[in-house]
Amino acid sequence: MPLVKRTIEPRHLCHTVLPRNIKNELECVTNISLANVIRQLSSLSKYAEDLFGELFNEAHSFSFRVNSLQERVDRLSISVTQLDPKEEELSLQDITMRKAFRSSTVQDQQLFDRTSLPVPLQETYHTCEQPPPLNILTPYRDDGKEGLKFYTNPSYFFDLWREKMLQDTEDKRKERRKQKVSLEELKSTGSAAFLLFHTAAYECTASWGSVCVCACLCICSCNYVYH
C-alpha cells in the first residue's frame, strides 16, 4: 500500500453544491473553479518549498560527509609521505602484541521517532480520526487487558521482540546448566582424560572463537590399580 507523502489540495475543482438562490450557475461554477485552482497553486508552492528544503538539508549533510572524508585523506597522505621505509617502526617480535586497528562506528538510534517525521506526514497524521474510546471498557474486563489494545497496539512489535529475546536468553541459560551438570557427572565418574580435553577446548573456544583450535589430551588411569 503506497503512502502518499504530499497531496495537492483541493483534489476536485468543481465538486460543490450550489445554493438555490444563484441566478447564474455557470458564472458561480467558474468562480469556484478559479478559486480552487488558486488554492491548488498555493498548495503546490508550499510543497515545492518543503521539497527544496529537504533537498538542501540532504545536500548539506552529503557535503559535510565529503569534507570530513577529504580531511581524513589529507591526514593520511601527510602521514604516508613522512614515513621512512628504511626505519623499522615495529619489530617482528612485537608485531603480534599490537592490537588490530578498529575504526569507531557511530550507531544511529531512534530513526523513526515522532520528531523525525516530515512536515507533510505530520499534517496527514493530524488529519486522521481518533481511535474509538475503548478504554472506558477496561474497568469492566476480567482479564486485566486494556480495551484499546484490541483495536490498536503500537507496542505490539516491541513486545514480540522482547519476548523472543527473553526466550533466547532462557534457552542459553538452560544449555549452560546442562553443560554444567554433564561436567559434574564426568567429575564423579573419574573420566579425567575426556574431562581435561572438554574443559581445555571449551575455554579456548570461549576466549579465542574460531581463531585458535586447542586440543588437550591427557591419558590418566584413575581407577586402575597396579598389583
PyRosetta script that sets phi, psi and omega in degrees:
from pyrosetta import init, pose_from_sequence

init()
pose = pose_from_sequence("MPLVKRTIEPRHLCHTVLPRNIKNELECVTNISLANVIRQLSSLSKYAEDLFGELFNEAHSFSFRVNSLQERVDRLSISVTQLDPKEEELSLQDITMRKAFRSSTVQDQQLFDRTSLPVPLQETYHTCEQPPPLNILTPYRDDGKEGLKFYTNPSYFFDLWREKMLQDTEDKRKERRKQKVSLEELKSTGSAAFLLFHTAAYECTASWGSVCVCACLCICSCNYVYH")
pose.set_psi(1, 116.8)
pose.set_omega(1, -179.5)
pose.set_phi(2, -71.5)
pose.set_psi(2, 146.0)
pose.set_omega(2, 178.0)
pose.set_phi(3, -107.8)
pose.set_psi(3, 115.3)
pose.set_omega(3, -179.3)
pose.set_phi(4, -76.9)
pose.set_psi(4, 121.9)
pose.set_omega(4, -177.8)
pose.set_phi(5, -85.9)
pose.set_psi(5, -41.8)
pose.set_omega(5, -179.0)
pose.set_phi(6, -130.6)
pose.set_psi(6, 130.5)
pose.set_omega(6, -179.6)
pose.set_phi(7, -125.1)
pose.set_psi(7, 125.8)
pose.set_omega(7, 178.2)
pose.set_phi(8, -78.3)
pose.set_psi(8, 123.3)
pose.set_omega(8, 179.3)
pose.set_phi(9, -115.2)
pose.set_psi(9, 144.6)
pose.set_omega(9, -2.8)
pose.set_phi(10, -80.1)
pose.set_psi(10, 149.1)
pose.set_omega(10, -178.2)
pose.set_phi(11, -76.9)
pose.set_psi(11, -34.6)
pose.set_omega(11, -178.4)
pose.set_phi(12, -111.1)
pose.set_psi(12, 126.5)
pose.set_omega(12, -175.1)
pose.set_phi(13, -82.9)
pose.set_psi(13, -40.0)
pose.set_omega(13, -170.6)
pose.set_phi(14, -111.5)
pose.set_psi(14, 3.9)
pose.set_omega(14, -178.9)
pose.set_phi(15, -81.0)
pose.set_psi(15, 95.7)
pose.set_omega(15, 179.2)
pose.set_phi(16, -156.0)
pose.set_psi(16, 160.3)
pose.set_omega(16, 179.7)
pose.set_phi(17, -99.0)
pose.set_psi(17, 124.8)
pose.set_omega(17, -179.5)
pose.set_phi(18, -85.4)
pose.set_psi(18, 141.7)
pose.set_omega(18, 174.8)
pose.set_phi(19, -65.5)
pose.set_psi(19, 156.9)
pose.set_omega(19, -176.7)
pose.set_phi(20, -76.5)
pose.set_psi(20, -24.6)
pose.set_omega(20, -176.5)
pose.set_phi(21, -87.5)
pose.set_psi(21, 12.6)
pose.set_omega(21, 177.7)
pose.set_phi(22, -81.6)
pose.set_psi(22, 127.3)
pose.set_omega(22, -179.2)
pose.set_phi(23, -84.5)
pose.set_psi(23, -45.1)
pose.set_omega(23, -178.4)
pose.set_phi(24, -106.4)
pose.set_psi(24, 93.5)
pose.set_omega(24, -176.5)
pose.set_phi(25, -69.6)
pose.set_psi(25, -36.2)
pose.set_omega(25, -179.1)
pose.set_phi(26, -63.5)
pose.set_psi(26, -42.9)
pose.set_omega(26, 178.2)
pose.set_phi(27, -65.6)
pose.set_psi(27, -37.2)
pose.set_omega(27, 178.4)
pose.set_phi(28, -64.9)
pose.set_psi(28, -44.8)
pose.set_omega(28, 179.2)
pose.set_phi(29, -64.5)
pose.set_psi(29, -36.9)
pose.set_omega(29, 178.6)
pose.set_phi(30, -64.7)
pose.set_psi(30, -43.1)
pose.set_omega(30, 179.3)
pose.set_phi(31, -65.7)
pose.set_psi(31, -40.9)
pose.set_omega(31, 178.8)
pose.set_phi(32, -64.5)
pose.set_psi(32, -42.6)
pose.set_omega(32, 179.0)
pose.set_phi(33, -63.7)
pose.set_psi(33, -41.4)
pose.set_omega(33, 178.9)
pose.set_phi(34, -64.5)
pose.set_psi(34, -40.4)
pose.set_omega(34, 177.7)
pose.set_phi(35, -64.5)
pose.set_psi(35, -39.7)
pose.set_omega(35, 178.9)
pose.set_phi(36, -68.8)
pose.set_psi(36, -33.5)
pose.set_omega(36, 175.7)
pose.set_phi(37, -64.1)
pose.set_psi(37, -41.5)
pose.set_omega(37, 177.6)
pose.set_phi(38, -63.6)
pose.set_psi(38, -38.7)
pose.set_omega(38, 177.2)
pose.set_phi(39, -65.6)
pose.set_psi(39, -38.7)
pose.set_omega(39, 177.0)
pose.set_phi(40, -64.1)
pose.set_psi(40, -40.9)
pose.set_omega(40, 177.3)
pose.set_phi(41, -63.7)
pose.set_psi(41, -37.9)
pose.set_omega(41, 177.1)
pose.set_phi(42, -65.3)
pose.set_psi(42, -42.8)
pose.set_omega(42, 177.8)
pose.set_phi(43, -64.6)
pose.set_psi(43, -39.7)
pose.set_omega(43, 178.2)
pose.set_phi(44, -64.1)
pose.set_psi(44, -40.9)
pose.set_omega(44, 177.7)
pose.set_phi(45, -63.7)
pose.set_psi(45, -39.2)
pose.set_omega(45, 179.5)
pose.set_phi(46, -63.7)
pose.set_psi(46, -47.6)
pose.set_omega(46, -178.2)
pose.set_phi(47, -72.0)
pose.set_psi(47, -28.7)
pose.set_omega(47, 175.5)
pose.set_phi(48, -65.7)
pose.set_psi(48, -41.2)
pose.set_omega(48, 176.7)
pose.set_phi(49, -63.2)
pose.set_psi(49, -40.5)
pose.set_omega(49, 178.7)
pose.set_phi(50, -67.1)
pose.set_psi(50, -39.4)
pose.set_omega(50, -179.7)
pose.set_phi(51, -65.7)
pose.set_psi(51, -45.2)
pose.set_omega(51, 178.7)
pose.set_phi(52, -68.1)
pose.set_psi(52, -29.2)
pose.set_omega(52, 174.5)
pose.set_phi(53, -65.1)
pose.set_psi(53, -42.0)
pose.set_omega(53, 176.7)
pose.set_phi(54, -64.7)
pose.set_psi(54, -40.8)
pose.set_omega(54, 177.8)
pose.set_phi(55, -62.9)
pose.set_psi(55, -38.1)
pose.set_omega(55, 178.1)
pose.set_phi(56, -64.8)
pose.set_psi(56, -42.2)
pose.set_omega(56, 179.1)
pose.set_phi(57, -65.1)
pose.set_psi(57, -41.1)
pose.set_omega(57, 178.2)
pose.set_phi(58, -65.1)
pose.set_psi(58, -41.3)
pose.set_omega(58, 178.6)
pose.set_phi(59, -65.8)
pose.set_psi(59, -37.6)
pose.set_omega(59, 178.1)
pose.set_phi(60, -66.0)
pose.set_psi(60, -42.0)
pose.set_omega(60, 177.8)
pose.set_phi(61, -64.6)
pose.set_psi(61, -41.6)
pose.set_omega(61, 178.8)
pose.set_phi(62, -64.8)
pose.set_psi(62, -40.3)
pose.set_omega(62, 178.5)
pose.set_phi(63, -64.7)
pose.set_psi(63, -38.4)
pose.set_omega(63, 178.2)
pose.set_phi(64, -64.4)
pose.set_psi(64, -41.1)
pose.set_omega(64, 179.6)
pose.set_phi(65, -67.5)
pose.set_psi(65, -38.8)
pose.set_omega(65, 178.7)
pose.set_phi(66, -65.7)
pose.set_psi(66, -41.6)
pose.set_omega(66, 178.7)
pose.set_phi(67, -65.0)
pose.set_psi(67, -39.7)
pose.set_omega(67, 177.4)
pose.set_phi(68, -63.8)
pose.set_psi(68, -41.2)
pose.set_omega(68, 178.0)
pose.set_phi(69, -65.9)
pose.set_psi(69, -37.9)
pose.set_omega(69, 178.9)
pose.set_phi(70, -65.9)
pose.set_psi(70, -38.0)
pose.set_omega(70, 176.9)
pose.set_phi(71, -63.6)
pose.set_psi(71, -40.0)
pose.set_omega(71, 177.9)
pose.set_phi(72, -65.3)
pose.set_psi(72, -40.7)
pose.set_omega(72, 178.4)
pose.set_phi(73, -63.9)
pose.set_psi(73, -39.4)
pose.set_omega(73, 178.7)
pose.set_phi(74, -64.3)
pose.set_psi(74, -42.0)
pose.set_omega(74, 178.6)
pose.set_phi(75, -64.8)
pose.set_psi(75, -39.5)
pose.set_omega(75, 178.8)
pose.set_phi(76, -67.6)
pose.set_psi(76, -39.0)
pose.set_omega(76, 179.0)
pose.set_phi(77, -64.5)
pose.set_psi(77, -38.0)
pose.set_omega(77, 176.8)
pose.set_phi(78, -65.9)
pose.set_psi(78, -41.1)
pose.set_omega(78, 179.2)
pose.set_phi(79, -65.5)
pose.set_psi(79, -38.0)
pose.set_omega(79, -179.4)
pose.set_phi(80, -67.9)
pose.set_psi(80, -40.0)
pose.set_omega(80, 179.9)
pose.set_phi(81, -68.9)
pose.set_psi(81, -24.9)
pose.set_omega(81, -179.3)
pose.set_phi(82, -87.9)
pose.set_psi(82, -6.1)
pose.set_omega(82, 179.8)
pose.set_phi(83, -75.5)
pose.set_psi(83, 141.4)
pose.set_omega(83, 177.7)
pose.set_phi(84, -105.3)
pose.set_psi(84, 115.1)
pose.set_omega(84, -177.7)
pose.set_phi(85, -67.5)
pose.set_psi(85, -20.8)
pose.set_omega(85, -179.6)
pose.set_phi(86, -82.0)
pose.set_psi(86, -22.1)
pose.set_omega(86, -178.2)
pose.set_phi(87, -89.0)
pose.set_psi(87, 129.1)
pose.set_omega(87, -180.0)
pose.set_phi(88, -87.2)
pose.set_psi(88, 109.1)
pose.set_omega(88, -177.5)
pose.set_phi(89, -74.3)
pose.set_psi(89, -35.4)
pose.set_omega(89, -177.2)
pose.set_phi(90, -142.0)
pose.set_psi(90, 132.0)
pose.set_omega(90, -179.5)
pose.set_phi(91, -75.3)
pose.set_psi(91, 162.0)
pose.set_omega(91, -180.0)
pose.set_phi(92, -68.5)
pose.set_psi(92, -25.8)
pose.set_omega(92, 179.5)
pose.set_phi(93, -72.4)
pose.set_psi(93, -32.2)
pose.set_omega(93, -176.8)
pose.set_phi(94, -96.3)
pose.set_psi(94, -1.2)
pose.set_omega(94, -175.8)
pose.set_phi(95, -70.6)
pose.set_psi(95, -27.7)
pose.set_omega(95, 178.6)
pose.set_phi(96, -79.0)
pose.set_psi(96, -14.1)
pose.set_omega(96, -179.6)
pose.set_phi(97, -86.0)
pose.set_psi(97, -15.3)
pose.set_omega(97, -179.0)
pose.set_phi(98, -82.8)
pose.set_psi(98, 139.5)
pose.set_omega(98, 179.0)
pose.set_phi(99, -74.5)
pose.set_psi(99, 150.0)
pose.set_omega(99, 179.9)
pose.set_phi(100, -71.0)
pose.set_psi(100, 152.7)
pose.set_omega(100, -179.8)
pose.set_phi(101, -70.5)
pose.set_psi(101, 136.7)
pose.set_omega(101, 178.6)
pose.set_phi(102, -137.4)
pose.set_psi(102, 119.0)
pose.set_omega(102, -179.6)
pose.set_phi(103, -77.1)
pose.set_psi(103, 150.7)
pose.set_omega(103, 179.4)
pose.set_phi(104, -81.4)
pose.set_psi(104, 125.0)
pose.set_omega(104, 179.7)
pose.set_phi(105, -108.0)
pose.set_psi(105, 137.4)
pose.set_omega(105, 178.8)
pose.set_phi(106, -104.0)
pose.set_psi(106, 121.2)
pose.set_omega(106, -179.4)
pose.set_phi(107, -91.5)
pose.set_psi(107, 128.9)
pose.set_omega(107, 177.7)
pose.set_phi(108, -83.6)
pose.set_psi(108, 137.7)
pose.set_omega(108, -179.7)
pose.set_phi(109, -132.0)
pose.set_psi(109, 156.3)
pose.set_omega(109, 177.6)
pose.set_phi(110, 53.8)
pose.set_psi(110, 52.2)
pose.set_omega(110, 179.6)
pose.set_phi(111, -72.9)
pose.set_psi(111, -28.9)
pose.set_omega(111, -176.7)
pose.set_phi(112, -110.8)
pose.set_psi(112, 43.2)
pose.set_omega(112, 176.8)
pose.set_phi(113, -76.9)
pose.set_psi(113, 160.9)
pose.set_omega(113, -179.4)
pose.set_phi(114, -62.3)
pose.set_psi(114, -33.9)
pose.set_omega(114, -179.2)
pose.set_phi(115, -72.8)
pose.set_psi(115, -17.5)
pose.set_omega(115, 180.0)
pose.set_phi(116, -86.8)
pose.set_psi(116, -0.1)
pose.set_omega(116, 178.7)
pose.set_phi(117, -68.9)
pose.set_psi(117, 138.5)
pose.set_omega(117, 173.5)
pose.set_phi(118, -65.1)
pose.set_psi(118, 159.5)
pose.set_omega(118, -177.6)
pose.set_phi(119, -61.2)
pose.set_psi(119, -42.9)
pose.set_omega(119, 178.2)
pose.set_phi(120, -61.6)
pose.set_psi(120, -38.1)
pose.set_omega(120, 178.5)
pose.set_phi(121, -70.5)
pose.set_psi(121, -33.0)
pose.set_omega(121, 174.9)
pose.set_phi(122, -64.5)
pose.set_psi(122, -40.4)
pose.set_omega(122, 176.8)
pose.set_phi(123, -64.8)
pose.set_psi(123, -40.1)
pose.set_omega(123, 177.0)
pose.set_phi(124, -65.4)
pose.set_psi(124, -37.4)
pose.set_omega(124, 179.4)
pose.set_phi(125, -65.4)
pose.set_psi(125, -40.0)
pose.set_omega(125, -178.8)
pose.set_phi(126, -71.7)
pose.set_psi(126, -21.5)
pose.set_omega(126, 177.4)
pose.set_phi(127, -83.2)
pose.set_psi(127, -8.4)
pose.set_omega(127, 179.5)
pose.set_phi(128, -70.2)
pose.set_psi(128, 153.3)
pose.set_omega(128, 178.5)
pose.set_phi(129, -75.9)
pose.set_psi(129, 147.3)
pose.set_omega(129, 178.0)
pose.set_phi(130, -72.0)
pose.set_psi(130, 148.5)
pose.set_omega(130, 176.9)
pose.set_phi(131, -66.5)
pose.set_psi(131, 156.0)
pose.set_omega(131, 179.8)
pose.set_phi(132, -64.2)
pose.set_psi(132, 148.8)
pose.set_omega(132, -177.6)
pose.set_phi(133, -75.5)
pose.set_psi(133, 69.9)
pose.set_omega(133, -180.0)
pose.set_phi(134, -81.0)
pose.set_psi(134, -8.8)
pose.set_omega(134, 178.9)
pose.set_phi(135, -67.9)
pose.set_psi(135, -20.6)
pose.set_omega(135, 179.0)
pose.set_phi(136, -69.5)
pose.set_psi(136, -15.3)
pose.set_omega(136, 177.7)
pose.set_phi(137, -91.4)
pose.set_psi(137, -5.3)
pose.set_omega(137, -178.3)
pose.set_phi(138, -61.9)
pose.set_psi(138, -41.8)
pose.set_omega(138, 179.2)
pose.set_phi(139, -62.7)
pose.set_psi(139, -18.5)
pose.set_omega(139, -177.6)
pose.set_phi(140, -94.9)
pose.set_psi(140, 1.5)
pose.set_omega(140, 178.7)
pose.set_phi(141, -88.6)
pose.set_psi(141, 143.8)
pose.set_omega(141, -179.0)
pose.set_phi(142, -90.6)
pose.set_psi(142, -20.7)
pose.set_omega(142, -177.2)
pose.set_phi(143, -87.2)
pose.set_psi(143, -4.9)
pose.set_omega(143, 178.3)
pose.set_phi(144, 77.8)
pose.set_psi(144, 8.0)
pose.set_omega(144, 179.4)
pose.set_phi(145, -88.1)
pose.set_psi(145, 153.8)
pose.set_omega(145, 178.5)
pose.set_phi(146, -77.7)
pose.set_psi(146, 137.0)
pose.set_omega(146, -177.9)
pose.set_phi(147, -69.1)
pose.set_psi(147, -30.4)
pose.set_omega(147, -177.9)
pose.set_phi(148, -71.4)
pose.set_psi(148, -24.4)
pose.set_omega(148, -178.9)
pose.set_phi(149, -69.6)
pose.set_psi(149, -17.8)
pose.set_omega(149, 174.7)
pose.set_phi(150, -76.9)
pose.set_psi(150, -17.3)
pose.set_omega(150, 178.1)
pose.set_phi(151, -98.9)
pose.set_psi(151, -45.0)
pose.set_omega(151, 177.2)
pose.set_phi(152, -150.5)
pose.set_psi(152, 137.4)
pose.set_omega(152, -178.0)
pose.set_phi(153, -142.2)
pose.set_psi(153, 92.6)
pose.set_omega(153, -178.3)
pose.set_phi(154, -64.4)
pose.set_psi(154, -26.0)
pose.set_omega(154, -177.5)
pose.set_phi(155, -91.7)
pose.set_psi(155, 15.8)
pose.set_omega(155, -176.4)
pose.set_phi(156, -65.2)
pose.set_psi(156, -48.2)
pose.set_omega(156, -176.1)
pose.set_phi(157, -69.2)
pose.set_psi(157, -33.9)
pose.set_omega(157, 176.6)
pose.set_phi(158, -67.3)
pose.set_psi(158, -42.4)
pose.set_omega(158, 177.6)
pose.set_phi(159, -63.6)
pose.set_psi(159, -38.3)
pose.set_omega(159, 178.4)
pose.set_phi(160, -64.9)
pose.set_psi(160, -42.3)
pose.set_omega(160, 177.7)
pose.set_phi(161, -65.9)
pose.set_psi(161, -38.2)
pose.set_omega(161, 179.8)
pose.set_phi(162, -65.9)
pose.set_psi(162, -41.3)
pose.set_omega(162, 178.0)
pose.set_phi(163, -63.1)
pose.set_psi(163, -38.7)
pose.set_omega(163, 179.1)
pose.set_phi(164, -66.2)
pose.set_psi(164, -41.7)
pose.set_omega(164, 179.0)
pose.set_phi(165, -64.9)
pose.set_psi(165, -40.8)
pose.set_omega(165, 178.2)
pose.set_phi(166, -65.5)
pose.set_psi(166, -37.8)
pose.set_omega(166, 178.9)
pose.set_phi(167, -67.5)
pose.set_psi(167, -40.0)
pose.set_omega(167, 177.4)
pose.set_phi(168, -64.8)
pose.set_psi(168, -39.1)
pose.set_omega(168, 177.8)
pose.set_phi(169, -64.5)
pose.set_psi(169, -40.7)
pose.set_omega(169, 179.0)
pose.set_phi(170, -66.9)
pose.set_psi(170, -37.9)
pose.set_omega(170, 178.1)
pose.set_phi(171, -65.2)
pose.set_psi(171, -41.2)
pose.set_omega(171, 177.5)
pose.set_phi(172, -65.2)
pose.set_psi(172, -36.7)
pose.set_omega(172, 178.7)
pose.set_phi(173, -66.0)
pose.set_psi(173, -40.2)
pose.set_omega(173, 177.8)
pose.set_phi(174, -65.8)
pose.set_psi(174, -38.4)
pose.set_omega(174, 179.2)
pose.set_phi(175, -65.2)
pose.set_psi(175, -38.3)
pose.set_omega(175, 177.1)
pose.set_phi(176, -66.4)
pose.set_psi(176, -37.8)
pose.set_omega(176, 177.4)
pose.set_phi(177, -63.8)
pose.set_psi(177, -39.7)
pose.set_omega(177, 179.0)
pose.set_phi(178, -64.9)
pose.set_psi(178, -41.5)
pose.set_omega(178, 178.1)
pose.set_phi(179, -64.2)
pose.set_psi(179, -38.2)
pose.set_omega(179, 179.2)
pose.set_phi(180, -66.3)
pose.set_psi(180, -40.7)
pose.set_omega(180, 178.9)
pose.set_phi(181, -65.6)
pose.set_psi(181, -40.8)
pose.set_omega(181, 179.4)
pose.set_phi(182, -65.0)
pose.set_psi(182, -37.4)
pose.set_omega(182, 177.4)
pose.set_phi(183, -66.9)
pose.set_psi(183, -38.7)
pose.set_omega(183, 177.4)
pose.set_phi(184, -65.4)
pose.set_psi(184, -36.6)
pose.set_omega(184, 176.9)
pose.set_phi(185, -65.9)
pose.set_psi(185, -38.7)
pose.set_omega(185, 177.9)
pose.set_phi(186, -65.6)
pose.set_psi(186, -36.4)
pose.set_omega(186, 177.3)
pose.set_phi(187, -63.9)
pose.set_psi(187, -41.0)
pose.set_omega(187, -177.9)
pose.set_phi(188, -69.8)
pose.set_psi(188, -30.1)
pose.set_omega(188, -179.7)
pose.set_phi(189, -82.7)
pose.set_psi(189, -15.0)
pose.set_omega(189, 177.2)
pose.set_phi(190, 83.3)
pose.set_psi(190, 17.0)
pose.set_omega(190, 178.3)
pose.set_phi(191, -81.9)
pose.set_psi(191, 82.2)
pose.set_omega(191, -172.3)
pose.set_phi(192, -73.8)
pose.set_psi(192, -32.8)
pose.set_omega(192, -176.8)
pose.set_phi(193, -64.3)
pose.set_psi(193, -50.7)
pose.set_omega(193, -180.0)
pose.set_phi(194, -68.1)
pose.set_psi(194, -33.1)
pose.set_omega(194, -179.3)
pose.set_phi(195, -65.4)
pose.set_psi(195, -45.8)
pose.set_omega(195, 179.9)
pose.set_phi(196, -66.9)
pose.set_psi(196, -39.1)
pose.set_omega(196, 178.9)
pose.set_phi(197, -64.7)
pose.set_psi(197, -45.0)
pose.set_omega(197, -178.2)
pose.set_phi(198, -66.7)
pose.set_psi(198, -40.2)
pose.set_omega(198, -178.4)
pose.set_phi(199, -67.4)
pose.set_psi(199, -44.9)
pose.set_omega(199, -178.9)
pose.set_phi(200, -64.9)
pose.set_psi(200, -42.9)
pose.set_omega(200, -179.8)
pose.set_phi(201, -66.5)
pose.set_psi(201, -38.6)
pose.set_omega(201, -179.6)
pose.set_phi(202, -67.0)
pose.set_psi(202, -43.4)
pose.set_omega(202, -179.9)
pose.set_phi(203, -66.7)
pose.set_psi(203, -38.6)
pose.set_omega(203, -178.9)
pose.set_phi(204, -68.5)
pose.set_psi(204, -40.9)
pose.set_omega(204, 178.6)
pose.set_phi(205, -66.1)
pose.set_psi(205, -37.9)
pose.set_omega(205, 179.4)
pose.set_phi(206, -68.0)
pose.set_psi(206, -27.4)
pose.set_omega(206, -176.9)
pose.set_phi(207, -89.5)
pose.set_psi(207, -40.3)
pose.set_omega(207, -170.8)
pose.set_phi(208, -114.5)
pose.set_psi(208, -7.9)
pose.set_omega(208, 179.3)
pose.set_phi(209, 69.1)
pose.set_psi(209, -132.1)
pose.set_omega(209, -177.9)
pose.set_phi(210, -89.3)
pose.set_psi(210, 3.6)
pose.set_omega(210, -178.0)
pose.set_phi(211, -77.2)
pose.set_psi(211, -41.9)
pose.set_omega(211, -174.4)
pose.set_phi(212, -113.4)
pose.set_psi(212, 135.8)
pose.set_omega(212, 175.8)
pose.set_phi(213, -118.3)
pose.set_psi(213, 113.7)
pose.set_omega(213, -174.7)
pose.set_phi(214, -115.8)
pose.set_psi(214, 137.3)
pose.set_omega(214, 176.4)
pose.set_phi(215, -137.2)
pose.set_psi(215, 119.0)
pose.set_omega(215, -179.2)
pose.set_phi(216, -117.5)
pose.set_psi(216, 125.0)
pose.set_omega(216, -177.5)
pose.set_phi(217, -125.4)
pose.set_psi(217, 123.9)
pose.set_omega(217, 179.4)
pose.set_phi(218, -129.0)
pose.set_psi(218, 121.2)
pose.set_omega(218, 179.3)
pose.set_phi(219, -94.0)
pose.set_psi(219, 117.0)
pose.set_omega(219, -176.7)
pose.set_phi(220, -138.8)
pose.set_psi(220, 131.6)
pose.set_omega(220, 176.8)
pose.set_phi(221, -109.6)
pose.set_psi(221, 84.2)
pose.set_omega(221, -175.6)
pose.set_phi(222, -74.7)
pose.set_psi(222, -34.5)
pose.set_omega(222, -174.4)
pose.set_phi(223, -97.3)
pose.set_psi(223, 3.0)
pose.set_omega(223, -178.3)
pose.set_phi(224, -94.3)
pose.set_psi(224, 133.6)
pose.set_omega(224, -177.5)
pose.set_phi(225, -118.3)
pose.set_psi(225, 124.1)
pose.set_omega(225, 177.8)
pose.set_phi(226, -83.7)
pose.set_psi(226, 141.0)
pose.set_omega(226, 177.4)
pose.set_phi(227, -105.6)
pose.dump_pdb("model.pdb")
